[in-house]
Amino acid sequence: MSIGIGLPVSDPAALLEWARRADAGPFSTLGLLDRLVYHNPEPLAALAVLAGATTRVRLQTEVLLAPLRETALLAKQAATLDLMSGGRFVLGLGIGGREDDHHAAGTPLRDRGRRFDQQLADLRSLWSGKPHSAEAGPIGPAPYREGGPEVLIGAFKPKALARVARWGDGLLAAAPPSWAGGLFETVRRDWQEHGRAGQPRIVAQANVALGPDSVVDDAKTAMRTYYAFTEMADQMVSGMLTTAADIRATIRAYRDLGADEVMLYCWGRDPGQVDRLAGLC
């Protein structure tokens, strides 16, 4: 099972250092979250910069909020990043739920699920080289990976999980091991029922902070601020893993559930966490 690093968003300029350390270590992937009305870096632009600073690790959105974006442009951006990174780009997608994000993007919140379904179909079509429409031809460049970059779908509910088998390559599950197993099994069952070959790729995510109290406090403050809109921020922060023993146990639990990769999502800004977490891999 592979281990990746989710990057903090509170200090975008420091991400180059994070990326270089991770690329030199045992990690498989760098992940970056998405919001519009927040101080995080735009993930596609940021990952393009990090692609140029690395040679080995994959670059993954966790998750990109597709309904905020125009589909044809998203298809072109994703194909470009996939091509220019040598196939290292992984497009994690989801729908989001922040009303302010949709207001700023000029997109309706109420039909984001329906819009997302259409986007997934259109992305696959465009990456295959088909014309955009009767009025417009194909949109290039052709991605590095035939059919487009690997697509992971972030989901929790059955209707959303079903998108993995219909349009995706796998699941991105930000759920603790205590209930992630049910999500994994639902996706695997849907995959078989849709007649898909092989197995869906399963990627789990755990929130972590490893270091002195100052690092842990910084991480908890950042995570609490980010999730303040949910009115469950304290509960979510309480689930952060802050000891080597807890992180190792969670990695083992995901491995036992059959996950292909675990993303250790860091909220604290100290890049020394990369080296500390490397010792757990």
N, C-alpha and C positions, 0 to 999 in steps of 0.2 A: 504494500500500500504506500502511495506517495504522500508526502507532506508538503503543503504549500503555506505561503505567508500572505495574510490579508494586510494591506498597508493602511496606516493611519492617515487621516485626511486633514488634520489640524495644522500641518506644516508642509505644504506641497514642495517647497524648495528642498526639503530634506529627503525626498523620496529617491533621488538619485543615489544617495548613500545607502539607503535601504536596499535598493535594487542591486547595486554592485556587491554588497555583502551576501545577499541571498544567492546571486548567480555564482558566487565563489564557493558556496556551501552546498549542503545536501538537499536543498529545497527544489521542488518541482515547478512551482507556479507562483506568480505574484498576482494578487487580486486587488481590485479597487472598486469601491461602492459608487453609487450614483444618486445624486439629488440635484435639483435645479436651484431652489431657493435655499441655499446653504453655502458655506464657505469652502466646500470641498472642491478639488480640481475637477474639471470635466474629464471623465475617465478615458474616452477615446484619444483625446489630445495628450493626456498625461501618459497613457500606456505607449503611445507612439514615441514619446521622448525616452521612456524607459526601455523600449525595444532597441533603441540605438545605443544604450548604455550597457546592454547585456548581450550575451551570445547563446545562452542555453535555456534559461527558464522560460516557461510559458507565461503569457500575459492575459489576464482574465478579468472580465467585468463581473461584479458580484452585487447586485445584478444591474444591468443597464435597463432603465425604464423606457421601454420601446414606445409606448403610446405617446410619450412627450415629443417624439421625433418623427420627421417626415420619412416615409419608408424608403423611397428611392435613394435619398441622400445617405441614410443609414446603411443601406446595402452597399453603396460605393465606399463609404468610410470603412466598413468592416472588411470588405474585400481588399482594399488597399493595405490595411494594417496586417491582414493575414498574409498577403503577398510579400510585403516589404520586411516582415519579421521572419520570413522563411517558414511559414506555417505554424508559428508559435502562438498565434492568437486564439483565444477561446472566448466566445461571445455568450456570456451568461445574461439571460433576459428575464424580465418580470414586468408586472403592470404598475406596481406602486399604488399609493392610496392617499397621497398628500394633495389636498385641494389647492394649496398655494402653488405647488409645482405646476399643476395643470393650468391654473390661472395665468401664471407667467408664460407658459408655453402656448397659450391660446388654444388648448385642446380640452374637450369635454371630459369630465371625470366620470360621468354616469355610464358611458358606453366604452370604457377603456378595455374591458374584457373582449367585447366583440371586435373592437379595433385591433387588439393584439392578435386575435385569431387570424384576421385578414393579413396582418403584417407578416406573420410567420409563413403563411402560404406565399405571399408575394416575395419575401426574401429568398426563399428556396427557388422560386421561378427565376428571379433576376440573377442569382448566382449561377444558375444553370445555363445562362446565356440567352434566355428567351427575351423577346422584345418587351419593353415596358407596357406598351399599349398599341392600339392601331395608329396612334398619332406620334409615338416615340419608339425608337429602336432599343437595342440592348444597352445596358449600363455596365461599363467596364470599370476597372480592369477585372479580368478573370481572377478569382481567388487562387491562392496557392493550393489549397485543398479542393479537390473536385467536389462540386456541390456546395461549396462554401465552408467557412470556418466551423469548427465544432460548436454546436449550440447546446448550452445547458439551460434548463428552465427552472427558475425558482418558484416553488409552489408548496402549498400545504393542504388545500381542499381537493376533493376528488375531481371536480371539473377542471381545476387548474392542473392537477397532476396528469390528467389524461392528455394534455398537450405534449407531454414528453414523447409518448408513443406516436402521436400524430405527426409532430413536426421536429422534435428535438433529437439529440444524441444522448441526452442524459439529464439527471436531476441535480440541482444544487439545493441542498437541504440545510437550512440554518435552524436545526432542531437538535435538542439534546438526545443522547442515545436512548433515553427512557421512552421516547415516542418516535424517534427517527425510523426505527425498524418497520413500523407500520407504513410509513411513507415509502420506504424502499420496496416493500413487498407489493404495495399497490402499483407502483410504477413497473415493476417486473411483470406482474400479472397483465397489466394493460399492454405491455410490450409484446407478450406472447399472443394475446388476443388479437392484436393488430397484425400478426404474422411477420413481425420484424425479425431480421436475422441477428444472431448473436445476443448480447445483453446490453441494456442501457448502462451508460457510465454513471456511477453514483459518487457524488462529491458532497461531503459533509462539511459543516462549518462550526467552529467553536470560538468563542470570544476569550482571549487570553491577555495576561500581562505578567511578565516575568522580570523581576528585578527588585531593587530596594523599594521601600515604602513610597518614595517620591514618584517612581515610575508607575506603581499601582494606583496611587492617588490621581495622577495625571490621566491615566487610562479611564478610571471610573468617572472622572469629571467630564471627559470628552464623550464617553458613551452616554452618560446621563443627559448631557446637553443635546446630543443627536436624537435621542429617543423621547425627549420631553413631550412631544406632541401626542404620544401614545397614552399618556397618563399612567403608564406602567414602567416608567424608566427605572425606578428603584428596584423593582422586581427583576428586570432584565439585567441590571448591573450586578445584582446579587448572584447571578449565575456565572459571572466571569471567573475563569480559572486562573488562580494566582500562585499556584505552587507547582513545582516540577512533578510531584507525585500525582496531583489531580490531572495535570495535562497528560501525563503518561497513561493514566487509567482511562481517560476519555479516548485517547488514540486507540488503545487496546479494545475498548468497547465498540468503536466504529469498525475496527478491523474485524471483530467477531460478527458484526452485522453484515459484512461483505462490502463495505465501502471501498471504492477504488482510490480515493484520495480524501485527506482531511485538510481543510484550510484553517490554519491557526490565525484568527483575525485579531490583529493588534490595534489598540486604540491609543496607547501611550506613544509619545513622540521619540523616545530614546532608541536610536538604531542599534544600540548594544543588545537589544532583545533578540535580534537576528542571531547573534553568536550564542546567546544563552539557550535559545530554542533549538539551535543546531545540535546542541549536546543531548537533546531528547530524542533525536531522530534515529 
